[in-house]
Amino acid sequence: MLCLFYYIRSSLASIVRNWTIDDIHYALTTTIQKRGILKSSETYGCSWSIDASTPFSISSIHWLRHCTMQFATSLIYGPNNDGSKEICHVKNHGIFSKYFRTVLMRHKIDRQCRGFVVNSLAGSEDGKLEMKLAVPLQQLQEARIVFCTEAAIGHNQEAHPECNARVPAVLEGLEKARLTPQFRHKDVIRLENFSSATVDDIAAVHSKYYVRGMEKTLSEALRAAGAGMALVDSVIATSKMGKEPPIGFALIRPPGHHAVPSNPMGFCIFGNIAIAARHAQQKHGVKKILIIDFDVHHGNGTNDAFYDDPDIYFLSTHQAGGYPGTGKFSNIGEGAGEGTTLNLPLPSGSGDEAMSAVFDEVIVPVAQRFKPELILVSAGYDGHVLDPLGGLQFTNGTYYRLALNIKALAKELCGGRCVFFLEGGYNLKSLSDSISETFRAFLGENSLASKLDNPAFLEDEPTLKVREAIHQIKTLHSI
């Protein structure tokens, strides 16, 4: 058997952050007792030398090797990492490290971040809700954009379109366009100290068995999901103070809208936007949520997650006949959720004119009828005419107008509560330019698309087919 903490050091160093002594104590106790190594009345060499509420990280592990690995002894040190504050002295006792990891990941972690008290929309006995935010509310109230990033640098396959250069390219583009906090100060905030999602957070959408099987990319995927949850927290907290909140943008990968409950799919690990939607409902008491997905590919994972849920309206526009072959007109939901799923496959070659008509004639009336309390957006930029994986003709100007119109719709219907989630987009130049245009729209600034877009790449749109698709969807959904 491997030594307990040897496995943690080699496999979980990137996952373990800010766990308290109580968390470790719980996992060790549960592991030892469940595995039958020691009885509940026995001790196992642990002694606590600092207060049990003090956060620490497993950042230094020292080994005293004896005759065999079976008798290895581990020391975990506190924040000083100098041995002066020993937290736990554990003999191996043949404990299965995999079981320990499972128990610890399952245990409710008290994540350490700055806490603020805000008014609760859902209401509690004292009218207050304890909420943990990554930045103070005062800064959020003055901001117009709040974004966070997870580049998942370690999650990469050579020459794969969903590569680890995507988020850095976006950030470089925003920097060149002078749209970052460095240039925009209070208007644009970047969340840095947000918490990763827990296994329980992910389990609101996915199977726990699936989550625990994703060890290789688990920490970065949890971080990406946590980014969306942190933005939802920030946006809702600001709105509960009676202020128009900033628009959130999760510049994250891996993307999420293809991930199904028990499997990854289409470059996606966890359903980031679906997890954030459940988080908004369960933590903040938000009932009705509209999810708009304008990725070139149908968001089958999000579609399936809420197919029978009447409180979450999923609206997808995507290229007809494309991957993953789902999202037909007739897929409208089932059971109590019948009528709260809308899929609009657009013919190949559809572009700015098509999307403008779809927004005005379909998205706006559907949203006004549904009356959401929060709008979440699966923002896929692979519909761009230059993207290698799509067959639509969206431009930087298309994404500017989409962002501008969605922002206005959110302000009209739900007090400006809106969070975007990065999905597809695989031409690094068009991806960064399109997201820069999205930021300009959020800030209410003029578009620079006329300088960025090249009309020579565009062909005539299939106007007649687009009109037929719009007519079909309006008839089907009584719009």
C-alpha positions, 0 to 999 in steps of 0.5 A: 500500500502507498503511504496516506499522505504520499498519495496526497502529495503526488495526486492532490497537491493542486486540489487541497487548499484552505482545509481546516483541521476539522476537515482533516480530522473528520476524514482521518477518523472516518477513514480509519474507522470505516476501514476497520484499522482502528476501533472508535475508542483507539487513537491514531497519533494525531494531536492538534497544536493550533486552534481547530478553526485555523485554515492551513494548506498541505504545502509541505510534507516531510518523510521519515522512512523506516524499514518499509513504506508501511511504517512511514510517518508524515508530518503536515505543517501549518502556514509557517512551513517551518515545523514550528506549528505541527498540525498532525503526526500520523502513522500510516497504519496501512490506510488506503489513501484513495478512500481517505481522498474520497472522504475528504472530498466529500466532506463539507469544506469551510472555504476561507474567503472574505464574508459580507452580510447582505440583504436576502431576497429570499428572506430569513428570520433576521432578514440577513444572509451571510454570503462569502464574496471575493471582493467587497460589495462597495466595489461591486456596486461601483463596477460595470463588469466583474469577471474571473478566469480559469485558464486550466493550463494543465488541461491541454492536448497538443494541437487540440482546438480547445487548448490552454492558449484560449483564455490567455489570448482573450486576456491579451486581447482585453489588455491591448484593447485597454479593457482590463482593470488596469485601465478601467479601474472601478468599472472593471473588476477581476475576481481573484480569490474565489473558491472552487466548487465542491463535489456537492456543488457539482453533484447538483447536476452530475453524478458523484461517481462521475466527479470522482472519476475525473481526478486528472483535471478535477482541480481545474474543472472545479475551479472553473465551476467555482468561478461561475458560482462566485460571479452569481454570488457577486451579481446577486449580492449587489442587486440585493443592495438595491444597486444595478449589478455589474455584468459577470463574465466567467472566462473559463475552461474547460467549457461546460454546455455539452457535459452530461450527468455521468460523462464528459462530452465535446471538450466539456467536463462539468456543466458550469452554467447548469451548476451556477443555475442550481447554485442560484436557486439553492443558495439565493432563492432565485426561482426562474432563470433564463439560459441563453446559449448562442454557441454554434453547437447545441448545448445538449448537456444544459438542455438535458439538465433542465428538460423537465424543469419549469423554472429554468428556461433553456433557449439555444440557437445553433447551427443545424446539423452540427455537433452533437446532432441534438437540439431539434425544433421538436425538443421543447421539454417534457413533463412539468418542463414542457415548453421551457426548452426552445431549440432554434437550429439555424441554417449554415451561413446564417450571420448578423442579419439572422441573429438580429431577427432571432433576437427581436422576434424570438428571444425578447418575447420569450424572455418577456413572457417567462419573466426570469429573475436571472439571465445566464448566457452560454457565450460560444464564439465559435459561430464567428465566420473565421472559426474553424469548427463552425459554419455560421457567419457571425462577426465581431459586430454580431457579438457586440450587438448580442451583448448589448441587447442581452444587457438591456434585456436583463436590465428590463426583466431582472434588474440587470442580473446577468452572467456570461460563461465562455463556451466555444471559440477556437480561432484565438484572434476572433475569440479575443476580438469578439470578447473585447467587443462584448466588454465594450457593449457591457461598458456602453462604449461604441463598437470597433467592429467596423475596424476588426471585421473583413466583409470579404469573408462574408457570403450572402445569408440564406435569408429564406431558410432563416425566415422559415426557421423563425416561423417554425419556432414561433408557431411551435412556441406560440410566440 
